[in-house]
C-alpha cells in the first residue's frame, strides 16, 4: 500500500515535462519572468561553455549576456518540436563564442598590421584595452569612403590585397597605397589621441 505522499515516477516525469513545456511557452510568448527563470537555470551552463573555449572570464560573461539577448530577441523562431530549449540555447552560445573568436582574430590582425608599419620605438608595450579597440574603429570611420572600403575588406573580411582589388575593381597599387596611407594616418591620429590630456 502506498503512502499518500508517494508519487509514481512516470507522474513525476510528466509533471516536470509539463512544467518545462509551460516555461517554454511563457518564454516564447515574451514573459520576462520566464526569461529570468531560463537565465537562472541555464546561464551557468552557457558561461562554463564560453569560459572553457575562450579562457577569459570577462569574455565568457559577455558571451553569456549576448546569448540570452539573442535568445530573447529571436524567441519566436524557437521550435519546441525540433529541440529542447537548453539545446537551442547552447547552439546560440556556440555561435556567440565563434563570433568572439572571430572578433579577437580581426583585432589581432589589425594590431599586427599596425605594428608592421610602426617603428619598434613607437610600439605601445601595454596590452590593448577596449577603449583602444573603439578608438581604432572610430578612426576607420574617419577615412575617406574608398580607403574605408579597402580597410574594411582587409581587416573585417580578411581579404588579400588582390581579392580587394578584384572586389572593388581598383588597381592593386591603389589598394596597397590606400592601406599604407590609412594605417599611417590612423597611427598618427591615435598617437595624438594618446597624448591629449
N, C-alpha and C positions, 0 to 999 in steps of 0.2 A: 504494500500500500504506500502510495506516495504522500509526502507531506504537502501541505497547501502551497508552500513557498517554492516547491520544485518546478523547474521549467525544463521542458523537453529540449534537447539540443537543436532539433530541427526548428522548433518555435523560436529559440534564441537567435539562430541564424537568420530566420525570416524577419524577425524584428529588427536586427542590425541592418539587413538588406533594405528593409522598408525605410529605416531612418536615414540610410545613406542616399536612397532614391529621393527622399523628401528634401534632404540637404542640397542635392544636385539640382533639383527643380527650383528651389528657392534661389540658389546661386545664379542659374541661367535667367531667372525672372528678374534679377537685379536687386535682390535683398542684401543690403550691406551687412546685416548681422550674419548672413550665411557666408559672405566673403570673409568676415572676421573669423568665423569658425573654420573655414577652409584654410585660411592663413595659419591659424594656431596649430592646426593638425598637420599641415604639410610643409610649412616653411623650414622646419629643421631638416627635413629630407633634402629639399632643394638647396639649402645652404651647405649641407655636407657635400653634396654632389659638386657644387660650384667650387668649394674650398679645395677638394681633392684635385680638381682639374686645374685650377688657377693658382693655388698655393698662396693666396693673399686674402686675408680676412675682409679688407675693405672692398676689394673687387667682388668677393663672394657675396657680401651684403648687398652690393649694387645689383648684381645679377638676380639675387633673390627678390629684391624690390621690383626690378624690371619684369621678372617672370610673372608676378602676381598682378602687376599693372596690365601686362599683355593679356593674361587670362581674363581679367575683369572686362577689358575693353573688347575682347573678341569672344565673350562668353556665349553669344548667340550661335557661334559656329561649333560649339561643343555638342557632340552627338553621343548620347549615353549608350546607344546600341553598338557603337564602334570601339569604345574604350572606357575604362574606369576613369573617373576624374583624376585620380592620382597619376595614372599613366599619361593622360593628356597634359597634366602639369609638368611632368618630367620631360616630355617631348618639347614643351615650350622652354623649359630650363636649359635643355641641351642646345637649343638654337641661340638663346641669350649667351650661354657660355662660349659658343662658337663666335658670336658677334664680338665678345670681349677679347678673345684671342686674336681675331682679325684686326680689331682696333689697336691692340698692342703692337701687332706686326707693322701696321701702317705708321704708327708713331715712331717705331724703331727705324723704319726705312727713311722717314723724313729726317730724323735726327742724324742718321748715318750720312745722308746726302749733304746735310748742312755742315757736318763735321768735315766732309770731304773737301768742301770749298772754304773752310775756315782754317786759318793757321793755328798750329798747336798752342801757341801762346794765348790765343783768344778763346780757347775752349773753356766752357764752364765745367768745373770739376764736380759740382754737386749734382745728384740725380735730378732730372726734370720733375717738376710737380704739375698739378692740374692747371695752375694759372699759366705756366709756360705753354702748355699744350693749347689752351684757349687763346693765348697771345698769338701763337703761330697760325691758328685757324683764322683769327681776326686779320692778321697780316695778309693771309692769302686772299681774303675778301677785298683788300685794298688794291690788288693788282688790276691792271687793265684787262678787259674781257678775254683777249686772245691768250695772254700769259696765264690768266686764271684757269682757262680751259685746259691748257697744256699741263699746268701744275696738278690740277685735279686728276687728270688721266694718269699722270706719272705716279702720284702718291696715294690716291684713293682707289684707283682701278688697277694699279700695279702694271701699267703698260710700259713697254720698252719705248725708246725714242723712235724706232722705226714704226712700231704699231701706232704711236700717237700721230706720226707723220701721215700714215695711211688713213687713220680715222678722221683727221681734221683736213686732209688734202693740203697739208702745209709742207714746204720743203724741210728736209731733215736738218739742214743747217739752221733754219729759223727756229725749229723746235728746240735744238740744243742751246741756241742763243737765248731764247725765252727762259729756259730753265736756269741757265747760268746767271743771267741778269736778275731774274726774280729771286733766286736764292741769295745773291749778293745784297739786293735791295731789302729783303726780309731780314737778313742778318744785321745789316746796318741799323734798320729801324728797331729791331729787338735790342740791340746794344744800347741805343738811345733810351729806350723804354726802361732798361735795367738801371741806368744811371740817373734817370729823372727822379728827383726827390718826391 
